[in-house]
């Protein structure tokens, strides 16, 4: 048997072992629930959008992993098949170009980008679409360093106070809480009273920035009861880390009962920093927020 045949057989064995190892790793990684959800927080049935977001995330990583495996396999194969042999002298034969291969390198990535763009644009359109007449409309006001919630149709409001994190248990029970009825369409109208903030409920897999003088929207239908953590995801000042809140998804009956305990009316623009009086030269808006 020639040395070339032995080298070819060894290269084939290396490629086969590498393929089996990669396939086994992929198979084992797909067994856990965390892997199937792409290690995202929460459950895919938390809202009507979380399943769609999870599928887009996981499928994008699968496509990226396939590309990575092919690329790594080709690199390893070239390193093994075209390595310098013991009795070789000089440089191997050089190729200036390979037109079919260059066309392949151009068309395949372009096709992949177009596919990614199509699915991303389609899912983003579904997620960002506003409901014409949502069951619940909540005017969310971010402020340094807490939250106000106006329940528009119920003409009720709750105002939040900055959390003081001391490391002691019980703090989450004192956080401002946003109440949502399960299986009811909700529109969150997001505004900032002072500086830029960001409304983020990790379990909902949606995050949206809040800007002074501008309204952003999140439309969703919570489909799973429970209490979920929320936070500001934009560095907004000294106590940004304490700008926390809870989201309680409850039954319609519990939601109606909770509304009865809130104050009547709405907390509007009059509490925004730009609306504060500035006739006093010693007036400091940051102290009054």
C-alpha positions in Angstrom: 0.0 0.0 0.0 1.4 3.4 -0.9 1.9 6.2 1.6 -0.7 8.2 -0.3 -3.3 5.5 0.3 -2.4 5.2 4.0 -2.7 9.0 4.3 -6.1 9.1 2.5 -7.4 6.3 4.8 -6.2 8.1 7.9 -7.8 11.3 6.7 -11.1 9.5 6.1 -11.0 8.0 9.6 -10.4 11.4 11.2 -13.2 13.0 9.2 -15.6 10.2 10.2 -14.7 10.3 13.9 -15.1 14.1 13.9 -18.5 13.9 12.2 -19.8 11.3 14.7 -18.5 13.3 17.6 -20.2 16.5 16.4 -23.4 14.7 15.6 -23.4 13.1 19.1 -22.8 16.5 20.7 -25.7 18.0 18.8 -28.0 15.1 19.7 -27.2 15.3 23.4 -27.5 19.1 23.6 -31.0 18.8 22.1 -32.2 16.5 24.9 -32.7 19.1 27.7 -35.6 21.5 27.9 -33.1 24.4 28.4 -31.4 23.6 25.1 -34.7 23.3 23.3 -35.6 26.8 24.5 -32.2 28.2 23.6 -31.4 28.8 27.3 -33.9 31.7 27.3 -35.6 32.8 30.5 -39.1 31.7 31.2 -41.4 29.4 29.3 -42.3 29.5 25.6 -46.0 29.8 26.6 -45.7 32.8 28.9 -47.2 35.1 26.3 -48.6 34.8 22.8 -45.2 36.0 21.4 -42.7 34.0 23.5 -43.0 30.8 21.4 -42.4 32.8 18.2 -39.4 34.6 19.6 -38.0 31.3 21.0 -38.3 29.5 17.6 -36.6 32.4 15.8 -33.8 32.4 18.4 -33.3 28.6 18.4 -33.5 28.2 14.6 -31.0 31.0 14.1 -28.5 29.3 16.4 -29.1 26.0 14.7 -28.4 27.5 11.3 -25.3 29.3 12.7 -24.1 26.0 14.3 -24.5 24.1 11.0 -22.5 26.8 9.2 -19.9 26.6 12.0 -19.6 22.8 11.8 -19.2 22.8 8.0 -16.6 25.6 8.3 -14.7 23.8 11.1 -14.9 20.5 9.2 -13.5 22.0 6.0 -10.7 23.7 8.0 -9.7 20.5 9.7 -10.0 18.5 6.4 -7.7 21.0 4.6 -5.2 20.9 7.5 -5.1 17.1 7.3 -5.4 16.4 3.6 -3.1 19.2 2.4 -0.5 19.2 5.1 3.1 19.2 4.2 4.3 15.6 3.8 7.6 14.4 5.2 9.3 14.0 1.8 7.8 17.1 0.2 10.1 19.9 -0.8 9.2 23.5 -1.8 5.7 25.0 -1.8 2.6 23.2 -3.0 1.0 24.2 -6.3 -0.5 27.6 -6.0 -4.0 28.5 -7.5 -4.8 32.1 -8.3 -8.5 31.6 -8.4 -11.3 29.1 -8.6 -14.4 30.7 -10.3 -17.0 28.0 -9.3 -15.8 28.0 -5.7 -15.9 31.8 -5.5 -19.4 31.9 -6.9 -20.4 29.4 -4.3 -18.8 31.5 -1.5 -20.8 34.5 -2.8 -24.3 32.9 -3.4 -24.6 30.7 -0.3 -24.0 33.5 2.3 -26.2 35.9 0.3 -29.0 33.3 0.3 -28.6 32.7 4.0 -28.8 36.5 4.7 -32.0 36.8 2.7 -33.5 33.8 4.5 -32.6 35.3 7.9 -34.0 38.7 6.9 -37.3 37.2 5.7 -38.0 35.3 8.9 -36.8 38.1 11.1 -38.9 40.7 9.3 -41.9 38.4 9.3 -41.7 37.7 13.0 -40.9 41.2 14.0 -44.0 42.4 12.1 -46.2 40.0 14.1 -44.6 40.9 17.4 -44.8 44.7 16.9 -48.3 44.8 15.4 -50.7 46.9 17.5 -54.0 45.5 18.5 -56.9 47.7 17.2 -58.9 47.5 20.5 -56.9 45.8 23.3 -58.8 44.6 26.3 -56.4 46.4 28.7 -54.4 49.6 28.0 -51.7 50.5 30.5 -49.7 53.8 30.4 -46.3 52.9 31.8 -44.2 55.8 33.1 -40.5 55.2 33.9 -38.9 57.6 36.3 -35.7 57.8 38.3 -35.9 55.2 39.8 -39.2 53.5 39.8 -42.4 53.1 37.8 -46.0 54.5 37.6 -48.8 52.4 36.0 -51.9 54.0 34.7 -54.7 51.6 33.9 -56.4 53.7 31.2 -59.7 51.9 30.6 -60.2 51.4 34.4 -59.2 55.0 35.2 -56.9 53.7 38.0 -53.3 54.2 38.8 -50.5 53.0 41.0 -47.3 54.8 41.7 -44.0 53.1 42.5 -41.3 54.0 45.0 -37.6 53.3 44.4 -36.5 50.0 45.9 -33.8 50.1 48.5 -31.8 47.0 48.1 -30.3 46.0 51.4 -29.5 42.3 50.8 -32.3 41.4 53.2 -35.2 39.1 52.2 -38.6 40.6 51.5 -37.6 43.5 49.2 -39.4 42.0 46.1 -42.7 42.1 48.0 -42.4 45.9 48.2 -41.7 46.5 44.5 -44.3 48.3 42.3 -46.4 45.6 40.6 -48.0 45.7 37.2 -51.2 43.6 37.1 -52.2 41.9 33.8 -55.3 39.7 33.2 -54.4 36.3 31.7 -55.6 35.6 28.1 -56.5 39.2 27.6 -54.9 41.4 25.0 -52.7 44.2 26.5 -51.1 47.3 25.1 -48.3 48.9 27.1 -47.8 52.5 26.3 -44.2 53.3 27.4 -43.1 56.8 28.4 -40.2 58.3 30.3 -40.7 61.1 32.8 -37.0 62.3 32.9 -34.2 60.3 31.1 -34.1 57.3 28.9 -35.2 54.0 30.5 -35.9 50.6 29.2 -38.9 48.3 30.1 -37.8 44.7 30.3 -39.6 41.6 31.6 -37.1 38.8 30.8 -39.7 36.0 30.9 -41.7 37.9 28.2 -38.6 38.0 25.9 -39.5 41.6 24.9 -37.7 44.8 25.8 -38.5 48.3 24.6 -36.8 51.6 25.4 -38.6 54.6 26.9 -37.8 58.1 25.7 -38.9 61.5 27.1 -41.5 63.1 24.8 -42.1 59.9 22.8 -44.4 56.9 23.1 -43.3 53.3 22.4 -45.7 50.3 22.5 -45.7 46.6 23.4 -48.7 44.6 22.5 -49.0 41.1 23.9 -51.4 38.6 25.5 -50.2 36.9 28.7 -51.1 33.3 28.6 -49.6 32.0 31.8 -50.4 33.1 35.3 -47.6 33.9 37.7 -45.3 36.6 39.0 -42.4 37.7 36.8 -39.5 40.0 37.5 -39.1 43.3 35.6 -36.4 45.9 35.5 -35.0 48.9 33.7 -32.4 47.7 31.1 -30.9 51.1 30.3 -28.3 52.7 32.5 -30.3 55.7 33.8 -28.4 57.1 36.7 -27.0 56.3 40.2 -29.7 54.0 41.3 -30.5 52.3 38.0 -30.0 48.8 39.7 -32.9 49.6 42.0 -35.4 50.4 39.3 -37.2 47.1 39.7 -40.8 46.0 39.4 -43.0 42.9 39.4 -45.5 41.7 36.8 -48.4 39.7 38.2 -50.5 37.8 35.6 -53.7 36.9 37.3 -57.3 35.8 36.5 -59.8 38.4 35.3 -61.6 38.2 38.6 -58.4 38.9 40.6 -57.5 41.7 38.2 -60.9 43.4 38.7 -60.6 43.0 42.4 -57.1 44.5 42.4 -58.4 47.5 40.3 -60.9 48.3 43.1 -58.0 48.8 45.5 -56.2 51.4 43.4 -56.5 55.1 43.3 -58.9 56.8 40.8 -57.5 58.9 38.0 -54.3 59.0 36.0 -50.8 60.3 36.6 -50.0 62.3 33.5 -47.4 64.6 32.0 -47.7 67.0 34.9 -45.3 64.8 36.8 -42.6 64.7 34.1 -39.4 66.5 34.8 -39.9 69.0 31.9 -43.2 70.0 33.5 -41.6 70.9 36.9 -41.5 74.6 37.8 -38.2 76.3 37.2 -38.8 79.7 38.6 -36.8 78.9 41.7 -33.1 79.2 41.0 -32.4 76.6 43.6 -34.9 74.1 42.2 -33.2 70.8 41.4 -35.4 68.4 39.2 -33.3 65.4 40.1 -34.1 65.8 43.8 -37.9 66.1 43.1 -38.2 63.1 40.8 
